[in-house]
Amino acid sequence: MNRILLAFIMLLHVITISADNKAQLLKLDEAIEQVEKLQTKKMMKIDMLRNSLRRSANDNERMSLCYDIFNEFHVLQFDSALHYIDKVQEMATRTGNRHIREMAIVDKAELLGMGGFYPEAIELLDKEPLDSTDNKVMFKSYIAHFRIYLYWADYCNDAVFAPIYRERASKNLETAMRFIGASPATEYYRGEYYIYVKHDNRNALECYFRVLRSTPHDAREYAMAACAVAHNYSAKGDMEHYEYYLIEAAHSDLLNCTRENMALQDLAMFLYQQGEDNMERAERYINLAMEDAKLFNNRLRIIEISQKLPVIVGAYKQLMKRRNTMLRISTFGVSALAIILIVFVYFFMKQNRQLSTKRRELSEKNSELTSLNDRLHTLNDRLLDTNRQREHLAKLYIDLCANFIDRLAKFELLVKRKIKANQIKELLSIASSSKMSDEDAASFLHRFDKAFLDLYPTFVDEFNKLLLPDAKILPRKGVSLLTTELRIFALVRLGVTESSEISALLFYTPPHHLQLSLICEEQGHKPRHLRTRRHEAVHGHLKTWN
């Protein structure tokens, strides 16, 4: 259980560190975006010091200002730093300030070592006698030897001269420990002592971490200690911590505007080894490291980066080539899909237009159908109304028939009774006067008028349209619904065309084959009253009425 718990804790720790590394990379990218702004700020500070130097007339103050400008240029630009340290050495010699002169010589030698002038740097340190009682100068001198020989060993990077220079570097570092003081810088070199002389990684890490805890993040000592911690973890195979502290060192270098750096190129190489996901960052970091090395004029860093740059850039180009190929394929695919989509859209729009046309036609058909339905309903209503009217006429017909049957039955009974009573003459007299009374005729004609107008309510208006305006026939109000003339043409409308039938129905006794014209003349209306048509034409037209 303890082993499982320990493994779980280690896994959780690795996941946490990995998440922190991603956050650190984002922070580093943000710092890279701000590089120009940081360098502009640093140059403004240098310009202020230069302005103070031009205004100053005091040698000691001028020497101090030159030293400050040198420190600002120390890891920023080799040629400018060399120029100002030479001025410091010259003014210290002129003023007789031995301590500043010796410090300037040591700083110049270390600067030459950073620039790749290793024999010149060692020669400058060895030919100048230093004050052995000045612990600060002596410590700095041996540390300069240590750093120059390390640079030289890295420059050779072979199996013959590199071990010799590393051995000399270790001896000078061991000697420097006799003069070490107490400061963040000296604590860093104490860690270097444990690494290169004692080979004690644990104590070395403690020294480096003390530097990290006591030094600002934008200080050069912080970047140096973070880079040393990273390489210490790399030696133990702890690549998560290695990446984390490399990022810390690179970030600190950017904040301090340090162009003489190693962390950024190592980080680029590490990211390159992690696979394609980090290739873009690796390419960007290695190019930035090369740019810094060129601007500083650091030959060693240029050589180191030149060995890594083609590998990373080549891999990046291959990645970009594959991505471009995939992009072209994707573009072709998207283009093909776009063409297919356009074709589908075209056919869709075409179908949509056809559908709209069909929908419009269907709407028109529906409107026509609705109109036809309305007309059908109207015709149905008219048919129902006609049926009701016909039922009414049938009822009228039945009533009349029943009335005449009843009258006939009574007359028959009367005849039988008169015959039995031998009242032949009286019966003959009754029969001779047994015509329908005027009241019965008037009742029949009233019922006929009412039934006909129920069936054809617009008959009078339609009939008068066939006549001249001054010859219109209108019923007399309060007397009858139809006049005799209107009844004649009403019978014609009903299909009764025989004059004998018309005479019988209207209780007239005209001569044989009485014509419609004679009836009209008899009633005082000449055919000329019809517009220009003869009464036969009117008769034919009446047959076509609805």
Backbone torsions as a table, in degrees:
resi	resn	phi	psi	omega
1	MET	NA	-39.7	179.5
2	ASN	-63.7	-38.8	179.3
3	ARG	-66.6	-41.8	179.0
4	ILE	-63.8	-42.2	179.1
5	LEU	-64.0	-41.9	178.9
6	LEU	-64.0	-41.7	178.9
7	ALA	-64.2	-40.2	178.9
8	PHE	-63.8	-42.8	179.4
9	ILE	-63.5	-41.4	179.2
10	MET	-64.7	-41.4	178.8
11	LEU	-63.2	-42.6	178.7
12	LEU	-63.9	-37.5	179.2
13	HIS	-65.8	-41.1	179.7
14	VAL	-64.1	-42.8	179.5
15	ILE	-62.7	-40.7	-179.9
16	THR	-64.7	-44.5	179.2
17	ILE	-63.1	-39.6	179.7
18	SER	-62.9	-41.5	177.7
19	ALA	-65.3	-39.7	177.9
20	ASP	-63.5	-38.1	-179.9
21	ASN	-63.4	-39.8	177.7
22	LYS	-63.9	-41.2	178.3
23	ALA	-65.8	-37.4	179.2
24	GLN	-65.8	-38.4	178.1
25	LEU	-63.7	-39.3	176.8
26	LEU	-63.9	-39.6	178.0
27	LYS	-65.6	-37.9	177.8
28	LEU	-65.7	-41.0	177.4
29	ASP	-61.8	-39.8	177.6
30	GLU	-63.5	-39.7	178.6
31	ALA	-65.5	-37.2	177.7
32	ILE	-62.6	-38.3	177.3
33	GLU	-63.8	-25.2	-177.7
34	GLN	-99.0	8.6	-175.0
35	VAL	-58.7	-47.9	-178.0
36	GLU	-61.1	-39.7	179.1
37	LYS	-65.4	-41.0	179.4
38	LEU	-66.1	-42.5	179.7
39	GLN	-68.3	-34.7	175.6
40	THR	-62.8	-41.9	178.0
41	LYS	-62.4	-41.6	179.7
42	LYS	-65.9	-41.0	178.4
43	MET	-65.0	-33.8	175.6
44	MET	-63.8	-38.8	177.3
45	LYS	-65.1	-43.2	178.6
46	ILE	-63.1	-41.0	178.8
47	ASP	-62.7	-37.7	177.2
48	MET	-63.1	-42.1	177.8
49	LEU	-65.3	-38.9	178.3
50	ARG	-64.9	-40.5	177.6
51	ASN	-63.3	-40.6	177.2
52	SER	-64.8	-36.9	179.0
53	LEU	-64.6	-41.1	179.5
54	ARG	-66.6	-31.4	-178.4
55	ARG	-84.4	-18.9	-174.2
56	SER	-81.3	142.4	177.3
57	ALA	-114.6	-7.9	-178.2
58	ASN	-87.7	128.1	-176.7
59	ASP	-62.8	-44.4	-179.2
60	ASN	-63.6	-41.1	178.6
61	GLU	-66.9	-41.4	178.5
62	ARG	-63.3	-40.8	178.4
63	MET	-63.4	-41.4	178.8
64	SER	-64.8	-40.6	178.9
65	LEU	-66.3	-39.2	177.3
66	CYS	-63.1	-38.5	178.0
67	TYR	-65.2	-39.2	178.3
68	ASP	-64.7	-41.2	179.3
69	ILE	-66.6	-39.2	176.5
70	PHE	-58.8	-45.4	-179.4
71	ASN	-62.2	-34.2	177.8
72	GLU	-70.4	-36.3	180.0
73	PHE	-86.1	-8.8	-169.2
74	HIS	-51.9	-47.5	-179.3
75	VAL	-112.2	13.2	-177.9
76	LEU	-104.8	-46.1	-176.7
77	GLN	-152.4	116.9	-172.2
78	PHE	-60.2	-52.5	-173.4
79	ASP	-62.1	-43.0	179.7
80	SER	-66.7	-41.0	178.6
81	ALA	-62.8	-42.1	179.2
82	LEU	-63.0	-39.5	179.6
83	HIS	-61.2	-46.4	-175.5
84	TYR	-76.8	-29.9	176.7
85	ILE	-72.2	-30.6	173.0
86	ASP	-64.1	-40.8	178.2
87	LYS	-64.7	-38.5	177.2
88	VAL	-63.0	-45.9	-180.0
89	GLN	-62.3	-40.1	180.0
90	GLU	-65.0	-45.9	-179.0
91	MET	-69.2	-34.2	178.2
92	ALA	-67.9	-37.3	177.2
93	THR	-66.5	-42.8	-178.6
94	ARG	-67.2	-36.1	-178.4
95	THR	-89.4	-7.2	178.7
96	GLY	77.3	22.9	179.6
97	ASN	-90.1	94.2	-173.5
98	ARG	-66.9	-40.7	-177.5
99	HIS	-61.4	-48.4	179.9
100	ILE	-65.2	-38.4	-179.6
101	ARG	-62.5	-44.7	-178.7
102	GLU	-68.9	-38.3	176.6
103	MET	-62.8	-39.2	178.9
104	ALA	-65.6	-39.1	178.5
105	ILE	-62.1	-46.1	-179.6
106	VAL	-63.0	-44.3	179.5
107	ASP	-63.2	-38.3	179.1
108	LYS	-66.5	-41.1	179.0
109	ALA	-62.9	-43.3	178.7
110	GLU	-64.0	-38.5	178.5
111	LEU	-64.4	-41.2	177.0
112	LEU	-62.0	-38.3	176.8
113	GLY	-63.4	-40.1	177.1
114	MET	-64.9	-32.4	-179.8
115	GLY	-81.9	-4.9	177.7
116	GLY	97.1	6.6	178.9
117	PHE	-96.0	72.0	-172.4
118	TYR	-71.2	-48.8	178.8
119	PRO	-61.1	-40.1	-179.9
120	GLU	-64.4	-38.1	-179.8
121	ALA	-66.6	-45.3	-179.9
122	ILE	-66.1	-39.7	179.1
123	GLU	-62.5	-42.0	179.0
124	LEU	-62.6	-41.0	179.3
125	LEU	-69.2	-38.9	-173.9
126	ASP	-78.4	-28.6	-175.2
127	LYS	-84.7	-17.4	-179.6
128	GLU	-95.7	117.3	176.6
129	PRO	-71.5	131.1	-177.9
130	LEU	-107.1	156.2	179.3
131	ASP	-74.9	108.4	-176.7
132	SER	-69.4	-14.4	179.5
133	THR	-86.8	-11.2	-179.7
134	ASP	-92.4	96.1	-175.5
135	ASN	-59.2	-36.2	-179.0
136	LYS	-64.7	-44.3	179.0
137	VAL	-66.2	-44.4	-178.1
138	MET	-64.0	-42.7	178.5
139	PHE	-61.2	-45.9	-178.6
140	LYS	-65.1	-34.8	179.7
141	SER	-65.5	-47.9	179.9
142	TYR	-67.5	-35.7	176.1
143	ILE	-65.3	-36.8	176.8
144	ALA	-62.8	-44.2	175.5
145	HIS	-57.6	-46.1	-178.9
146	PHE	-57.3	-48.3	-177.3
147	ARG	-68.5	-41.0	-179.1
148	ILE	-63.8	-43.8	180.0
149	TYR	-67.1	-34.3	175.7
150	LEU	-64.2	-44.5	176.7
151	TYR	-58.9	-42.6	-177.4
152	TRP	-64.2	-42.9	178.5
153	ALA	-62.4	-43.5	178.0
154	ASP	-64.5	-35.4	179.6
155	TYR	-65.3	-43.5	179.5
156	CYS	-69.1	-50.5	176.7
157	ASN	48.8	50.4	179.2
158	ASP	-134.3	-175.4	-177.6
159	ALA	-96.0	-2.1	-177.4
160	VAL	-105.0	-61.1	-173.4
161	PHE	-88.5	-31.2	-177.0
162	ALA	-59.7	-44.5	178.2
163	PRO	-63.4	-34.4	179.7
164	ILE	-64.0	-46.2	-178.0
165	TYR	-69.3	-32.7	177.2
166	ARG	-69.2	-35.8	176.5
167	GLU	-64.2	-43.6	177.8
168	ARG	-63.9	-37.8	178.5
169	ALA	-62.8	-43.3	-179.6
170	SER	-63.2	-41.3	-179.8
171	LYS	-64.8	-42.7	178.6
172	ASN	-65.9	-35.9	177.7
173	LEU	-67.5	-39.8	178.8
174	GLU	-64.4	-38.9	177.6
175	THR	-67.3	-36.6	-178.6
176	ALA	-61.9	-28.8	-178.3
177	MET	-63.9	-18.1	177.7
178	ARG	-70.8	-23.6	-175.1
179	PHE	-112.4	10.6	-173.7
180	ILE	-68.4	144.1	175.5
181	GLY	-108.7	-159.2	-178.9
182	ALA	-119.5	103.8	177.0
183	SER	-162.5	163.8	177.7
184	PRO	-56.2	-37.8	179.8
185	ALA	-65.4	-45.1	-179.6
186	THR	-67.8	-31.6	176.9
187	GLU	-65.0	-36.5	176.5
188	TYR	-62.5	-44.6	-179.2
189	TYR	-71.1	-24.8	173.0
190	ARG	-64.4	-41.0	175.2
191	GLY	-62.5	-40.1	176.6
192	GLU	-61.5	-36.7	178.7
193	TYR	-61.1	-44.5	-179.9
194	TYR	-65.8	-30.2	-179.6
195	ILE	-76.8	-53.8	-170.2
196	TYR	-85.4	-26.0	-176.9
197	VAL	-105.1	-52.0	-175.6
198	LYS	-89.1	-17.8	-176.5
199	HIS	54.5	42.7	-177.5
200	ASP	-113.2	94.0	-175.8
201	ASN	-67.5	-35.3	-176.5
202	ARG	-64.6	-50.6	178.7
203	ASN	-66.1	-33.5	177.9
204	ALA	-63.0	-44.3	179.1
205	LEU	-61.5	-39.2	178.9
206	GLU	-61.1	-41.5	178.5
207	CYS	-65.4	-43.9	-179.6
208	TYR	-63.4	-42.2	-180.0
209	PHE	-66.1	-32.4	175.4
210	ARG	-63.9	-36.1	176.7
211	VAL	-66.2	-43.1	-179.1
212	LEU	-63.2	-36.8	-178.6
213	ARG	-74.6	-27.4	-172.2
214	SER	-105.8	0.6	-174.4
215	THR	-118.3	140.0	175.8
216	PRO	-60.9	152.2	-176.3
217	HIS	-65.0	-26.5	-178.2
218	ASP	-96.6	16.9	178.1
219	ALA	-92.3	148.9	-179.0
220	ARG	-64.4	-37.1	-179.9
221	GLU	-60.8	-34.5	178.4
222	TYR	-64.1	-45.4	179.6
223	ALA	-63.2	-41.2	179.7
224	MET	-64.1	-43.3	-179.5
225	ALA	-67.0	-41.2	179.4
226	ALA	-64.0	-39.7	178.2
227	CYS	-65.5	-39.9	178.0
228	ALA	-64.6	-41.3	177.6
229	VAL	-61.7	-42.6	-179.8
230	ALA	-59.3	-46.2	-179.2
231	HIS	-69.6	-28.1	175.9
232	ASN	-66.2	-43.8	177.7
233	TYR	-67.8	-33.9	178.5
234	SER	-63.3	-38.4	179.2
235	ALA	-63.9	-27.5	179.8
236	LYS	-91.2	-2.7	179.2
237	GLY	84.8	8.7	179.4
238	ASP	-89.6	85.4	-172.1
239	MET	-76.7	-22.3	177.1
240	GLU	-66.0	-47.1	177.5
241	HIS	-70.1	-32.3	177.1
242	TYR	-59.6	-47.4	179.1
243	GLU	-63.5	-42.9	-176.4
244	TYR	-59.7	-47.5	-175.1
245	TYR	-78.7	-25.0	171.3
246	LEU	-63.7	-42.1	177.8
247	ILE	-62.9	-41.4	178.3
248	GLU	-60.4	-43.9	-178.9
249	ALA	-66.2	-43.9	179.9
250	ALA	-64.0	-39.7	179.0
251	HIS	-65.0	-41.7	178.2
252	SER	-64.0	-40.5	177.6
253	ASP	-60.3	-40.1	179.8
254	LEU	-66.5	-41.6	179.8
255	LEU	-65.8	-32.8	-178.7
256	ASN	-89.9	0.9	-177.3
257	CYS	56.9	42.3	179.8
258	THR	-88.3	116.4	177.3
259	ARG	-95.3	-15.8	175.2
260	GLU	-92.0	82.9	-175.1
261	ASN	-131.7	160.2	178.5
262	MET	-124.8	-24.0	-173.5
263	ALA	-63.2	-40.5	-174.0
264	LEU	-66.8	-40.1	179.2
265	GLN	-69.9	-37.4	176.3
266	ASP	-65.0	-39.1	178.1
267	LEU	-64.4	-40.4	178.4
268	ALA	-62.0	-42.5	179.4
269	MET	-66.6	-38.9	178.5
270	PHE	-63.3	-45.4	-179.6
271	LEU	-65.1	-35.5	177.0
272	TYR	-61.4	-38.8	-179.0
273	GLN	-72.9	-15.8	-178.1
274	GLN	-81.9	-12.0	177.4
275	GLY	120.3	-176.3	-171.9
276	GLU	-70.0	-23.0	-177.6
277	ASP	-61.6	-29.8	-177.5
278	ASN	-107.6	11.2	-172.6
279	MET	-66.5	-38.1	-178.8
280	GLU	-64.1	-42.8	177.1
281	ARG	-63.2	-43.9	-178.9
282	ALA	-59.0	-44.0	179.8
283	GLU	-64.7	-40.5	179.7
284	ARG	-67.7	-40.8	-179.1
285	TYR	-68.3	-42.0	-177.2
286	ILE	-68.4	-35.1	176.6
287	ASN	-68.0	-38.8	177.4
288	LEU	-66.1	-39.9	177.4
289	ALA	-63.5	-41.1	177.3
290	MET	-64.6	-40.7	178.1
291	GLU	-62.0	-42.1	177.9
292	ASP	-63.4	-43.7	-179.1
293	ALA	-62.6	-38.8	178.5
294	LYS	-69.5	-41.7	-179.9
295	LEU	-66.3	-34.9	177.6
296	PHE	-78.9	-25.5	-176.3
297	ASN	72.5	45.1	179.3
298	ASN	-97.8	106.6	-175.1
299	ARG	-65.7	-39.9	-179.0
300	LEU	-62.1	-48.0	-178.9
301	ARG	-64.6	-36.1	178.7
302	ILE	-63.4	-41.5	178.8
303	ILE	-66.5	-44.7	-179.8
304	GLU	-60.4	-46.8	-177.4
305	ILE	-69.8	-33.2	179.9
306	SER	-62.6	-28.0	178.3
307	GLN	-77.3	-28.9	-178.0
308	LYS	-92.8	-31.4	-173.4
309	LEU	-58.8	-48.6	-178.5
310	PRO	-60.8	-35.4	-179.2
311	VAL	-64.5	-49.2	-177.0
312	ILE	-68.8	-45.7	-178.5
313	VAL	-64.9	-38.9	178.0
314	GLY	-62.2	-45.4	178.3
315	ALA	-63.5	-37.8	179.5
316	TYR	-66.0	-40.3	178.3
317	LYS	-65.0	-40.3	176.5
318	GLN	-62.3	-40.7	177.4
319	LEU	-62.9	-44.9	179.5
320	MET	-65.2	-34.9	178.5
321	LYS	-64.7	-44.8	178.3
322	ARG	-63.9	-41.4	-179.7
323	ARG	-66.1	-39.2	177.7
324	ASN	-64.7	-38.7	176.7
325	THR	-62.2	-46.1	177.8
326	MET	-63.2	-36.5	179.3
327	LEU	-65.7	-41.9	177.9
328	ARG	-63.7	-43.2	177.9
329	ILE	-62.4	-43.5	179.3
330	SER	-63.9	-41.1	179.2
331	THR	-63.0	-42.6	177.4
332	PHE	-61.6	-44.1	178.9
333	GLY	-62.5	-43.7	179.2
334	VAL	-64.7	-39.2	178.3
335	SER	-63.1	-44.2	178.6
336	ALA	-62.0	-43.8	177.9
337	LEU	-63.0	-37.6	179.1
338	ALA	-64.2	-42.4	178.7
339	ILE	-62.6	-45.5	178.3
340	ILE	-60.4	-41.9	179.5
341	LEU	-63.4	-41.3	178.6
342	ILE	-62.3	-42.6	178.4
343	VAL	-61.5	-45.3	179.0
344	PHE	-62.4	-40.5	179.0
345	VAL	-63.7	-41.5	178.7
346	TYR	-59.6	-50.4	-179.7
347	PHE	-66.0	-35.1	177.9
348	PHE	-63.6	-45.0	179.2
349	MET	-65.2	-39.2	177.6
350	LYS	-62.1	-47.7	177.7
351	GLN	-62.8	-36.6	179.3
352	ASN	-65.3	-40.8	176.4
353	ARG	-63.3	-44.2	177.4
354	GLN	-61.6	-41.7	178.7
355	LEU	-63.5	-39.3	178.2
356	SER	-63.8	-41.9	177.9
357	THR	-61.9	-46.7	178.5
358	LYS	-62.1	-39.8	179.2
359	ARG	-64.6	-39.6	178.1
360	ARG	-66.5	-42.6	177.5
361	GLU	-63.2	-41.5	178.8
362	LEU	-62.8	-38.5	178.0
363	SER	-63.8	-41.4	177.5
364	GLU	-64.0	-43.3	177.7
365	LYS	-61.7	-40.6	178.3
366	ASN	-63.1	-39.3	178.3
367	SER	-63.9	-44.0	177.8
368	GLU	-62.1	-42.2	179.6
369	LEU	-63.4	-40.1	177.5
370	THR	-62.7	-42.1	177.8
371	SER	-63.0	-43.3	178.0
372	LEU	-64.2	-38.5	177.0
373	ASN	-62.5	-41.8	178.3
374	ASP	-62.2	-43.7	178.5
375	ARG	-63.9	-39.1	178.5
376	LEU	-63.3	-42.2	177.1
377	HIS	-61.7	-40.7	178.6
378	THR	-62.5	-45.5	178.7
379	LEU	-64.1	-38.3	177.1
380	ASN	-62.4	-43.0	178.6
381	ASP	-62.6	-42.4	179.0
382	ARG	-64.9	-38.5	178.0
383	LEU	-63.7	-44.0	177.2
384	LEU	-61.1	-42.5	179.1
385	ASP	-63.8	-40.8	177.7
386	THR	-62.9	-41.8	177.7
387	ASN	-61.2	-42.0	177.9
388	ARG	-62.9	-42.0	179.0
389	GLN	-63.9	-40.4	178.6
390	ARG	-65.8	-38.2	175.2
391	GLU	-61.6	-39.3	178.3
392	HIS	-64.3	-42.7	177.9
393	LEU	-64.7	-38.7	177.6
394	ALA	-63.1	-40.8	178.3
395	LYS	-63.7	-42.0	177.9
396	LEU	-61.2	-43.4	179.8
397	TYR	-61.8	-44.0	-179.5
398	ILE	-64.0	-41.2	-179.9
399	ASP	-62.7	-42.8	179.3
400	LEU	-65.0	-44.2	178.7
401	CYS	-61.6	-44.1	179.2
402	ALA	-61.8	-40.0	-179.5
403	ASN	-63.4	-46.4	-179.1
404	PHE	-70.5	-34.1	176.1
405	ILE	-62.6	-42.9	-179.8
406	ASP	-63.9	-43.3	179.0
407	ARG	-63.9	-39.2	179.6
408	LEU	-65.8	-39.8	179.0
409	ALA	-63.7	-43.6	178.6
410	LYS	-64.2	-39.7	-179.5
411	PHE	-66.4	-39.3	178.2
412	GLU	-62.4	-41.3	178.8
413	LEU	-63.7	-40.3	178.6
414	LEU	-63.8	-41.5	-179.8
415	VAL	-61.4	-47.1	-179.4
416	LYS	-59.8	-43.8	-178.4
417	ARG	-64.7	-40.0	-179.1
418	LYS	-68.6	-37.1	179.9
419	ILE	-66.8	-44.8	179.0
420	LYS	-61.1	-33.0	-179.1
421	ALA	-87.1	3.2	179.5
422	ASN	58.4	44.2	178.8
423	GLN	-109.8	59.0	-173.5
424	ILE	-66.2	-44.9	-177.2
425	LYS	-64.5	-40.6	178.7
426	GLU	-65.9	-38.1	178.4
427	LEU	-64.5	-41.7	179.5
428	LEU	-63.5	-36.5	178.7
429	SER	-66.8	-41.9	179.7
430	ILE	-65.5	-41.6	-178.2
431	ALA	-65.7	-37.6	179.9
432	SER	-65.3	-25.0	-178.4
433	SER	-110.4	21.3	-175.9
434	SER	-94.3	35.7	173.4
435	LYS	-77.4	157.0	178.8
436	MET	-60.0	132.6	-179.8
437	SER	-67.2	161.6	178.4
438	ASP	-61.5	-33.9	179.6
439	GLU	-65.8	-42.5	177.8
440	ASP	-63.1	-40.5	179.3
441	ALA	-64.9	-43.4	179.5
442	ALA	-63.5	-40.0	178.3
443	SER	-63.8	-40.8	179.8
444	PHE	-64.0	-46.3	-177.8
445	LEU	-65.3	-34.6	178.0
446	HIS	-65.4	-44.7	178.8
447	ARG	-64.1	-39.0	178.6
448	PHE	-62.2	-47.1	-179.9
449	ASP	-58.5	-46.8	-176.3
450	LYS	-64.1	-44.4	-179.6
451	ALA	-65.0	-42.3	-178.7
452	PHE	-65.2	-42.6	179.8
453	LEU	-70.0	-28.6	172.9
454	ASP	-65.9	-36.7	-179.2
455	LEU	-78.1	-37.8	-179.0
456	TYR	-129.1	80.4	-173.7
457	PRO	-68.1	-21.7	-177.2
458	THR	-102.1	15.8	-174.6
459	PHE	-59.8	-47.3	-174.2
460	VAL	-61.9	-45.7	-179.3
461	ASP	-65.1	-43.0	-178.2
462	GLU	-67.4	-37.5	179.3
463	PHE	-66.7	-41.4	-178.6
464	ASN	-67.9	-22.8	175.7
465	LYS	-65.7	-21.6	179.2
466	LEU	-83.1	-7.1	-176.3
467	LEU	-106.9	162.1	174.8
468	LEU	-67.7	152.7	-176.1
469	PRO	-54.8	-36.1	-176.1
470	ASP	-88.5	2.9	-179.1
471	ALA	-119.6	21.7	-179.3
472	LYS	-65.9	144.4	179.2
473	ILE	-107.6	117.2	-178.2
474	LEU	-123.0	139.4	178.1
475	PRO	-64.3	149.3	177.4
476	ARG	-86.1	122.5	-175.8
477	LYS	-64.0	136.4	177.3
478	GLY	83.1	-8.5	-178.0
479	VAL	-104.6	-58.2	-179.6
480	SER	-153.9	161.7	179.0
481	LEU	-77.0	-36.6	179.0
482	LEU	-128.3	150.0	173.4
483	THR	-85.3	173.2	179.6
484	THR	-61.3	-42.4	179.1
485	GLU	-61.9	-43.3	-179.7
486	LEU	-65.7	-34.4	178.8
487	ARG	-66.7	-37.6	179.2
488	ILE	-59.9	-49.0	-178.4
489	PHE	-75.1	-22.0	172.9
490	ALA	-65.9	-41.2	176.9
491	LEU	-65.7	-38.9	175.5
492	VAL	-60.0	-41.7	178.1
493	ARG	-59.8	-32.5	-179.0
494	LEU	-84.4	-1.3	177.0
495	GLY	98.4	5.7	177.5
496	VAL	-88.0	102.0	-174.2
497	THR	-106.8	-17.5	-179.5
498	GLU	-76.4	131.0	-177.1
499	SER	-65.6	-31.1	179.0
500	SER	-67.0	-39.2	178.9
501	GLU	-67.2	-41.9	179.2
502	ILE	-61.6	-42.7	-178.8
503	SER	-64.3	-41.8	-178.9
504	ALA	-65.1	-43.0	-177.9
505	LEU	-69.0	-29.6	-178.7
506	LEU	-100.3	8.9	174.5
507	PHE	64.9	38.7	172.5
508	TYR	-108.5	157.9	177.6
509	THR	-126.7	65.7	-179.6
510	PRO	-73.1	171.7	176.6
511	PRO	-63.9	169.8	-179.3
512	HIS	-60.8	139.7	-178.7
513	HIS	55.3	46.5	175.3
514	LEU	-62.6	129.2	-178.8
515	GLN	-92.0	160.3	-179.8
516	LEU	-61.9	-33.2	-179.1
517	SER	-68.7	-37.5	-179.9
518	LEU	-67.0	-38.2	178.4
519	ILE	-63.0	-42.1	179.7
520	CYS	-65.3	-43.1	179.7
521	GLU	-64.4	-38.5	-178.8
522	GLU	-62.8	-31.9	-179.7
523	GLN	-90.7	4.0	174.5
524	GLY	91.1	15.4	179.7
525	HIS	-122.4	111.9	-179.4
526	LYS	-79.2	156.1	177.3
527	PRO	-62.1	-18.3	179.4
528	ARG	-64.6	-18.5	178.8
529	HIS	-68.0	-23.5	172.7
530	LEU	-71.4	149.1	-167.5
531	ARG	-48.9	-79.0	175.9
532	THR	-137.0	3.6	-176.4
533	ARG	-91.4	156.7	172.5
534	ARG	-82.5	161.7	-177.0
535	HIS	-62.8	-24.2	176.1
536	GLU	-64.4	-38.6	178.9
537	ALA	-65.4	-41.1	177.4
538	VAL	-62.0	-42.9	178.9
539	HIS	-57.9	-43.8	178.4
540	GLY	-66.4	-37.1	-179.6
541	HIS	-68.3	-36.1	-179.8
542	LEU	-63.0	-28.9	-179.8
543	LYS	-67.4	-23.5	-175.8
544	THR	-93.7	-0.2	180.0
545	TRP	-63.8	148.4	176.0
546	ASN	-81.2	NA	NA
